[in-house]
Amino acid sequence: MDISSRIKLVGYNATLQGGVFHDKDPHSFTQSDLNNIVFEHKLGINLMRHWIQLGMAANYTSQEFIDAKSHLYGTFKATFLL
């Protein structure tokens, strides 16, 4: 069973705010549009048998900017040990 939570304090988000030298991009956000505190939660399960590991998880991320929606999504993974 894998349960984790974390709080991210975001000072600068280059993906949403654009690059350091591209401050006039119409598709970027200003610092006041962003949420500086982002919550992430994960609930999952991992199974391991011999040389293979299988896992799945449900992930939640709170909104990263004003008027955004929070994200809830699932992940699957397969790991092969050598």
C-alpha positions as CSV (number, residue, x, y, z in Angstrom):
1,M,0.0,0.0,0.0
2,D,1.4,3.4,-1.0
3,I,-0.1,6.5,0.6
4,S,1.6,9.8,0.4
5,S,0.7,13.5,0.7
6,R,2.8,16.6,0.1
7,I,2.5,20.3,0.1
8,K,4.5,22.2,-2.5
9,L,5.4,25.9,-2.0
10,V,5.8,27.3,-5.4
11,G,7.9,30.5,-5.8
12,Y,8.2,30.4,-9.6
13,N,6.6,28.1,-12.2
14,A,8.5,28.4,-15.5
15,T,5.9,26.3,-17.3
16,L,3.0,28.6,-16.4
17,Q,4.8,31.9,-16.2
18,G,7.0,31.5,-19.2
19,G,10.8,31.7,-19.4
20,V,12.9,34.3,-17.5
21,F,13.4,36.3,-20.7
22,H,9.8,35.9,-22.2
23,D,7.6,38.1,-20.0
24,K,5.3,39.3,-22.8
25,D,4.0,35.9,-23.8
26,P,0.1,36.0,-24.1
27,H,-0.1,32.4,-22.9
28,S,1.7,32.9,-19.6
29,F,0.4,33.8,-16.2
30,T,1.5,36.5,-13.8
31,Q,2.6,35.7,-10.2
32,S,-0.7,36.9,-8.8
33,D,-2.6,34.4,-11.0
34,L,-0.8,31.4,-9.4
35,N,-1.5,29.5,-6.3
36,N,1.7,29.4,-4.2
37,I,0.6,26.3,-2.3
38,V,-0.2,23.1,-4.2
39,F,-1.4,19.9,-2.5
40,E,-0.6,16.5,-4.0
41,H,-2.0,13.2,-2.7
42,K,-1.4,9.6,-3.9
43,L,-3.1,6.3,-2.9
44,G,-1.8,3.2,-4.6
45,I,-0.9,-0.4,-4.4
46,N,2.2,-2.3,-5.6
47,L,2.5,-6.1,-6.1
48,M,5.8,-7.8,-6.6
49,R,6.4,-11.4,-7.7
50,H,9.9,-12.7,-8.6
51,W,11.2,-10.3,-11.2
52,I,8.1,-8.2,-12.0
53,Q,6.4,-5.4,-10.1
54,L,3.0,-4.1,-10.9
55,G,1.4,-1.0,-9.5
56,M,-1.5,1.3,-9.8
57,A,-2.4,4.5,-8.0
58,A,-4.9,7.3,-7.9
59,N,-3.4,10.8,-7.8
60,Y,-4.9,14.2,-6.8
61,T,-3.3,17.6,-7.5
62,S,-5.0,20.8,-6.3
63,Q,-5.4,23.8,-8.7
64,E,-2.2,25.5,-9.7
65,F,-3.7,28.8,-10.8
66,I,-6.9,30.8,-10.3
67,D,-9.9,29.4,-12.2
68,A,-8.1,26.1,-12.8
69,K,-9.6,22.7,-11.9
70,S,-7.9,20.3,-9.6
71,H,-6.7,17.0,-11.2
72,L,-7.6,13.5,-10.3
73,Y,-6.0,10.8,-12.4
74,G,-4.8,7.2,-12.3
75,T,-1.5,5.6,-13.1
76,F,-0.4,2.1,-13.9
77,K,3.2,0.8,-13.9
78,A,5.1,-2.3,-14.7
79,T,8.7,-2.8,-13.6
80,F,10.9,-5.6,-14.6
81,L,13.9,-6.4,-12.5
82,L,17.1,-7.5,-14.2
